[in-house]
C-alpha cells in the first residue's frame, strides 16, 4: 500500500460521505422515513408543480424528435459525445419514443378526458394521466437531482472501497461484485429508480458485465421502505408492518440466491461494454487486508479524477440520459400496460395458471388473489388497490401486499427504466424473471402467512 497525503484521503472521504448522507442515510421527515435527495426533490417538485407536466411533455417530445433524427446520424448529434449517447437509438426504440410523445401530448391536452371518445382510455386518470401526473412529474426531478449528484457515489472511490470489502460475500452468494451492495442499499432506502440509474452507469462504464448488470438491475433494485409502507397501508394492515417487512427482506434474499442461477439470467454473458475496468476478485499480492486494498483502489480513483469539470460532465450525462432516454419509455410502456390492465381481461386470464398453486397453498379467496398475481407486472400499486377493493380476508390481503413488493419488476417504473437503459434485458426476459420471483414469493409467503394469521 502506498503512502497518501491528507488531501488525497480527504478527496475520497469527503465526497463519499456526502454521497452516503444524501442517498443512503434514512431520515425522518414529516412523520415518515426517507432520504435527503427525495426530500429536496419533493420540495423542488412542490415549487415547480404547475410547470412539471409541460416540462415532461417537452422532454419526451425532444427525445422523440432527436431520436428519429439520430437514425440518419446527423453531424449536429455525432459531433458531441453527450448528445450522441443521449439521443442515439434504433428504429424500434424511436417508435417507442414517438408513442411516448403522442401519449404525453394527448394526456397533457386532456383530449377526450371527459370520456367522449376512444382516446379517453389513454388520457384518463388511471392510464396516461397516472403515468404523466403521478409518475413522470416525480421522476423528472429525481432524475435531475440524482443524475447530477450520483457522481458523489460513483467517482471518488466509494464503490471501489465497498467492492473490496464485500466481494468475498457478494460473489459466492449472489454472483455479483461487492460494489453492487451500494446499488441495493440506495434502492432499499431511497428508490428503485436510483438503483437502476446507478447500475446502468456502472455497466456503461465497464464495471459490471452484461450478466452482472442484468442481475443487479432485476434483483437488487429493491423497493423503498417508504413505498412498502404505502402498499401495506392500502390494504389496511399497518399493524403487521414489522412482520411484513421482515418477510419482504427474507423473500428478497431468497430470490437473489435463486434467480441469478436459473435462466434467463444464468444465460447472460460476462461481456463488458468497456474492457479492463472490472475489479480483481481476489486480494492482490502485497496487501494484508481488504480494507487496505479498498483504500488503495479508492485513492487511485481520486488521482484519476479531473475535478469539478469531470463531476459536472458526468452529472449532466447521467441526468440527460435518464430524462431523454428513459422518460419516453416509461410514458409509452407504462401507459400501454395500464391500458391493457384497465380495458382487457388479459391479466385475469394470465392469472388463471396461479389458481392451482394458490389453492394448493390454501390461500383464501384464491380466485380474487389470482387476478393480482400478473397485474403487478404493469404497476406495483395496482395489486394492493385490487386487494383492498375485492378481497376481505386479511391473510390474503397480506400475501398480495408482500408479493406486489417482492415481484420487483413493474413496467410503469423499474421495468420501464431497465428497458430504456442499456442493461441487456428485454421485455420477455423481464416477464420471465417477474414470474420466477412471483412463484418463489408465493411459496415462501403463503405458508408463513398461515402462521401469522
C-alpha positions in Angstrom: 0.0 0.0 0.0 1.3 3.4 -0.9 1.5 6.4 1.5 -1.0 9.0 0.7 -1.2 12.6 1.8 -4.1 14.1 3.6 -5.5 15.8 0.6 -5.9 12.6 -1.4 -7.5 10.8 1.6 -10.0 13.7 2.0 -10.7 13.6 -1.7 -12.0 10.1 -1.2 -13.7 10.5 2.2 -15.5 13.9 1.9 -17.4 13.4 -1.4 -18.2 9.8 -0.5 -19.6 10.7 2.9 -21.7 13.5 1.3 -23.0 11.0 -1.2 -23.8 8.4 1.5 -25.7 11.1 3.5 -27.7 12.3 0.5 -28.6 8.9 -0.9 -28.2 6.2 1.7 -28.9 7.5 5.2 -32.6 7.4 6.2 -34.0 10.5 7.9 -37.4 11.1 9.4 -39.2 14.0 7.7 -42.9 15.0 8.1 -43.5 11.8 10.1 -42.1 9.3 7.5 -38.7 7.9 6.7 -37.0 9.0 3.5 -33.6 10.2 2.2 -32.4 13.7 1.8 -32.3 13.6 -2.1 -36.0 12.6 -2.0 -36.8 15.5 0.4 -35.1 18.0 -1.8 -36.8 16.5 -4.9 -40.2 16.8 -3.2 -39.5 20.4 -2.2 -38.4 21.3 -5.7 -41.4 19.5 -7.1 -43.7 21.4 -4.9 -42.3 24.8 -6.1 -42.4 23.7 -9.8 -45.6 21.7 -9.6 -47.6 23.7 -12.2 -44.7 23.6 -14.7 -43.7 19.9 -14.4 -46.3 18.3 -16.7 -45.3 20.7 -19.5 -41.6 20.1 -18.8 -42.2 16.3 -19.1 -44.1 16.7 -22.4 -41.2 18.9 -23.8 -38.6 16.3 -22.7 -40.4 13.4 -24.2 -41.0 15.4 -27.4 -37.4 16.4 -27.8 -36.4 12.8 -27.2 -38.7 11.6 -29.9 -37.7 14.3 -32.5 -33.9 13.9 -31.9 -34.3 10.1 -31.6 -35.7 9.9 -35.1 -33.1 12.4 -36.4 -30.3 10.2 -34.9 -31.2 7.4 -37.2 -29.6 9.4 -40.0 -26.6 10.2 -37.8 -26.5 14.0 -38.4 -23.3 15.8 -37.6 -25.0 18.1 -35.0 -25.5 15.0 -32.9 -22.5 12.8 -33.7 -20.1 15.7 -33.1 -20.9 16.0 -29.4 -20.5 12.7 -27.4 -23.1 13.6 -24.7 -25.7 14.4 -27.5 -24.8 11.3 -29.4 -25.1 9.0 -26.4 -28.3 10.6 -25.2 -30.3 10.6 -28.4 -28.8 7.8 -30.5 -31.3 5.0 -30.8 -32.6 2.2 -33.0 -35.8 2.2 -35.2 -37.8 0.2 -32.6 -36.9 2.5 -29.7 -37.5 5.5 -31.9 -41.1 4.3 -32.4 -41.4 3.8 -28.6 -40.2 7.4 -28.1 -42.7 8.7 -30.7 -45.6 6.8 -29.0 -44.4 8.2 -25.6 -44.6 11.7 -27.1 -48.0 11.1 -28.6 -49.4 9.8 -25.3 -47.8 12.7 -23.4 -49.4 15.3 -25.6 -52.8 13.7 -25.6 -52.7 13.4 -21.8 -51.4 17.0 -21.3 -54.0 18.5 -23.6 -56.8 16.4 -22.0 -58.0 15.1 -25.3 -61.4 13.3 -24.7 -60.6 13.2 -21.0 -64.3 13.6 -20.3 -64.9 10.2 -21.8 -66.5 11.4 -25.0 -64.4 9.3 -27.4 -62.0 6.3 -27.6 -58.9 8.4 -26.8 -60.1 8.9 -23.2 -58.8 5.4 -22.5 -55.3 6.9 -23.0 -55.8 10.2 -21.2 -57.9 9.0 -18.2 -56.6 9.4 -14.7 -55.7 5.7 -14.2 -53.8 5.3 -17.5 -51.8 8.1 -19.2 -53.0 10.6 -16.6 -51.4 8.4 -13.9 -48.1 8.0 -15.8 -47.9 11.7 -16.6 -49.1 13.3 -13.5 -48.2 10.8 -10.7 -45.1 9.3 -12.1 -43.2 11.4 -14.7 -43.6 14.6 -12.7 -41.9 12.9 -9.8 -39.2 11.1 -11.9 -38.2 14.3 -13.8 -37.0 15.9 -10.6 -35.5 12.7 -9.1 -33.6 12.1 -12.4 -32.2 15.6 -12.4 -31.0 15.7 -8.8 -29.9 12.1 -8.7 -28.1 12.4 -12.1 -26.2 15.5 -11.0 -25.3 14.1 -7.6 -24.7 10.4 -8.3 -21.0 11.1 -9.1 -20.5 11.6 -5.4 -21.1 7.9 -5.0 -19.6 6.8 -8.3 -16.5 8.9 -9.0 -14.5 9.2 -5.8 -13.7 5.7 -4.8 -16.6 4.6 -2.6 -17.7 1.8 -4.9 -14.1 0.5 -5.2 -13.8 0.6 -1.4 -17.1 -1.2 -0.7 -16.4 -3.6 -3.5 -13.1 -4.7 -2.0 -14.7 -5.3 1.4 -17.8 -7.2 0.2 -16.8 -9.1 -2.9 -15.9 -12.1 -0.8 -19.6 -12.3 0.3 -21.5 -10.9 -2.7 -19.7 -13.0 -5.4 -20.3 -16.5 -3.9 -23.8 -15.8 -2.7 -25.3 -13.6 -5.5 -22.8 -13.9 -8.4 -22.1 -10.2 -8.5 -19.3 -7.8 -7.4 -19.2 -6.4 -3.9 -19.8 -2.8 -5.2 -23.4 -3.9 -6.0 -24.2 -3.6 -2.3 -24.3 0.1 -2.8 -26.9 -0.2 -5.6 -29.0 -2.4 -3.3 -28.8 -0.1 -0.3 -29.5 3.0 -2.4 -32.7 1.3 -3.8 -33.8 -0.1 -0.5 -33.6 3.2 1.5 -34.2 5.6 -1.4 -35.9 4.3 -4.5 -35.6 1.5 -7.0 -35.2 4.0 -9.9 -32.0 5.3 -8.3 -30.6 1.7 -8.2 -31.3 1.2 -11.9 -29.6 4.5 -12.7 -26.6 3.5 -10.7 -26.5 0.0 -12.2 -26.8 1.3 -15.8 -24.0 3.9 -15.1 -21.7 1.1 -13.8 -22.5 -1.1 -16.8 -21.8 1.6 -19.3 -18.6 2.5 -17.5 -17.3 -1.1 -17.7 -17.5 -2.0 -14.0 -20.3 -4.6 -14.5 -20.6 -7.2 -17.1 -23.8 -7.8 -19.1 -24.7 -10.6 -16.7 -23.8 -8.7 -13.5 -25.8 -5.6 -14.6 -28.8 -7.7 -15.5 -28.7 -9.5 -12.1 -28.3 -6.2 -10.1 -31.0 -4.3 -12.0 -33.6 -7.1 -11.8 -32.7 -8.5 -8.3 -31.3 -5.6 -6.3 -33.3 -2.6 -7.4 -35.3 -3.1 -4.2 -38.5 -1.3 -3.4 -38.0 1.5 -0.9 -39.2 1.3 2.7 -41.4 4.2 2.1 -43.3 2.7 -0.8 -43.6 -0.6 1.1 -45.5 1.3 3.8 -47.8 2.8 1.2 -48.7 -0.6 -0.2 -49.4 -2.1 3.3 -51.5 0.9 4.3 -53.6 0.5 1.2 -54.8 -2.9 2.4 -55.2 -1.5 6.0 -52.8 -3.9 7.7 -50.2 -1.5 9.1 -50.3 -3.3 12.5 -48.3 -6.1 10.8 -45.6 -3.9 9.3 -42.7 -5.5 11.3 -43.5 -9.0 10.1 -44.4 -7.7 6.7 -41.0 -6.0 6.1 -39.1 -9.0 7.6 -40.9 -11.2 5.1 -40.0 -8.8 2.2 -36.3 -8.9 3.2 -36.4 -12.7 3.5 -38.0 -13.2 0.1 -35.7 -10.7 -1.4 -32.6 -12.6 -0.2 -34.0 -16.0 -1.3 -34.9 -14.6 -4.8 -31.4 -13.1 -5.0 -29.9 -16.5 -4.3 -32.1 -18.4 -6.8 -33.0 -16.2 -9.7 -29.4 -15.4 -10.9 -28.7 -19.2 -11.0 -31.6 -20.0 -13.4 -32.5 -18.8 -16.9 -32.7 -16.2 -18.3 -30.2 -14.5 -16.0 -28.0 -17.6 -16.0 -27.6 -17.4 -19.7 -26.3 -13.8 -19.7 -22.6 -13.5 -20.7 -19.8 -11.8 -18.8 -19.2 -9.3 -21.6 -18.2 -5.7 -20.9 -19.1 -2.6 -22.8 -15.7 -1.2 -21.7 -12.9 -3.7 -21.1 -10.4 -3.5 -18.3 -12.4 -1.7 -15.6 -13.6 -4.6 -13.5 -12.0 -5.1 -10.1 -9.8 -8.1 -9.2 -11.9 -10.7 -7.3 -9.0 -11.8 -5.0 -6.7 -9.9 -2.8 -3.6 -9.0 -4.9 -0.1 -9.8 -3.7 1.3 -7.1 -1.3 -2.0 -6.4 0.5 -2.6 -7.7 4.0 -6.4 -6.9 4.2 -9.4 -6.0 2.1 -9.6 -2.6 3.9 -6.0 -1.8 2.8 -6.8 -2.8 -0.8 -10.1 -0.9 -0.8 -8.4 2.3 0.3 -5.7 1.9 -2.3 -8.3 1.4 -5.1 -10.3 4.4 -3.8 -7.2 6.7 -3.8 -6.3 5.6 -7.3 -9.7 6.6 -8.5 -9.4 10.0 -6.8 -6.0 10.5 -8.5 -7.6 9.9 -11.9 -10.4 12.4 -11.4 -10.3 15.6 -13.3 -12.1 17.7 -10.7 -15.2 19.8 -11.0 -15.2 19.6 -14.8 -15.5 15.8 -14.8 -18.0 15.9 -12.0 -20.3 18.2 -13.9 -19.8 16.3 -17.2 -20.7 13.0 -15.6 -23.7 14.5 -13.7 -25.1 16.1 -16.8 -24.6 12.9 -18.8 -26.5 10.9 -16.1 -29.4 13.4 -16.0 -29.7 13.8 -19.7 -29.6 10.0 -20.3 -32.5 9.5 -17.8 -34.5 12.5 -19.0 -34.3 11.8 -22.7 -33.6 8.1 -22.8 -35.9 6.7 -20.1 -38.8 9.1 -19.6 -40.3 8.4 -23.1 -40.1 4.7 -22.4 -41.9 5.0 -19.1 -44.6 7.1 -20.7 -45.1 4.6 -23.6 -44.7 1.3 -21.8 -46.4 2.4 -18.6 -49.4 3.8 -20.5 -49.8 0.7 -22.7 -49.6 -1.6 -19.7 -52.3 0.3 -17.8 -54.4 0.4 -21.0 -54.3 -3.4 -21.1 -55.0 -3.6 -17.4 -58.0 -1.3 -17.5 -59.7 -2.4 -20.7 -59.0 -6.1 -21.2 -59.2 -9.3 -19.2 -55.7 -10.3 -20.2 -54.3 -10.1 -16.7 -57.2 -12.1 -15.3 -56.6 -14.8 -17.9 -52.9 -14.8 -17.3 -53.6 -15.1 -13.6 -55.6 -18.3 -14.0 -52.5 -20.6 -14.0 -51.8 -19.4 -10.4 -55.2 -20.8 -9.2 -53.9 -24.4 -8.6 -50.9 -23.1 -6.7 -53.0 -20.7 -4.6 -55.4 -23.5 -3.8 -52.6 -25.9 -3.0 -51.2 -23.3 -0.6 -54.7 -22.9 0.9 -54.9 -19.2 0.2 -58.4 -17.9 1.0 -60.3 -16.2 -1.9 -57.8 -17.8 -4.4 -59.8 -16.6 -7.4 -59.6 -12.9 -6.4 -56.0 -13.3 -5.4 -55.1 -14.9 -8.8 -56.1 -11.6 -10.6 -53.4 -9.7 -8.7 -50.5 -12.0 -9.5 -49.8 -10.9 -13.0 -51.2 -7.3 -12.9 -48.2 -6.3 -10.8 -46.1 -6.5 -13.9 -47.8 -3.3 -15.1 -47.7 -1.3 -11.8 -46.7 -2.3 -8.3 -49.5 -0.4 -6.5 -52.4 -1.9 -8.6 -52.4 -5.4 -6.8 -53.0 -3.7 -3.4 -55.7 -1.5 -4.8 -57.5 -4.5 -6.2 -57.0 -6.5 -3.0 -58.4 -3.6 -0.9 -61.5 -3.5 -3.2 -62.2 -7.2 -3.8 -60.6 -9.3 -1.1 -62.0 -9.4 2.5 -59.6 -12.0 4.1 -56.7 -10.2 6.0 -54.3 -13.1 5.3 -54.9 -12.9 1.5 -54.5 -9.1 1.6 -51.3 -9.6 3.4 -50.0 -12.1 0.9 -50.9 -9.8 -2.0 -49.2 -6.9 -0.3 -45.9 -8.8 0.2 -45.8 -10.3 -3.3 -46.6 -7.0 -5.0 -43.4 -5.6 -3.5 -41.2 -8.7 -3.9 -42.1 -9.1 -7.6 -39.9 -6.0 -8.0 -40.2 -5.6 -11.8 -43.1 -3.5 -13.0 -43.3 -1.7 -16.3 -44.6 1.7 -15.1 -41.3 2.4 -13.4 -38.4 0.0 -12.7 -39.2 -2.3 -15.7 -39.6 0.7 -18.0 -36.3 2.2 -16.8 -34.5 -1.1 -17.4 -36.0 -1.3 -21.0 -34.9 2.3 -21.6 -31.4 1.7 -20.4 -28.5 -0.2 -22.0 -28.9 -3.0 -19.5 -29.3 -6.1 -21.7 -32.7 -7.4 -20.6 -35.6 -7.5 -23.0 -39.3 -7.4 -22.3 -39.8 -11.2 -22.5 -36.9 -11.8 -20.1 -38.3 -9.2 -17.7 -41.6 -11.0 -17.7 -40.0 -14.4 -17.1 -38.0 -13.0 -14.2 -41.2 -11.5 -12.9 -42.9 -14.9 -13.0 -40.0 -16.6 -11.3 -40.0 -14.0 -8.4 -43.8 -14.3 -8.1 -43.7 -18.1 -7.7 -40.8 -18.1 -5.3 -42.5 -15.3 -3.2 -45.8 -17.3 -3.1 -44.0 -20.5 -1.9 -42.4 -18.6 1.0 -45.1 -16.1 1.9 -48.3 -18.2 1.9 -47.1 -20.9 4.4 -45.7 -18.2 6.7 -48.9 -16.2 6.4 -50.9 -19.2 7.8 -48.7 -19.0 10.9 -49.2 -15.2 11.3 -53.0 -15.2 10.8 
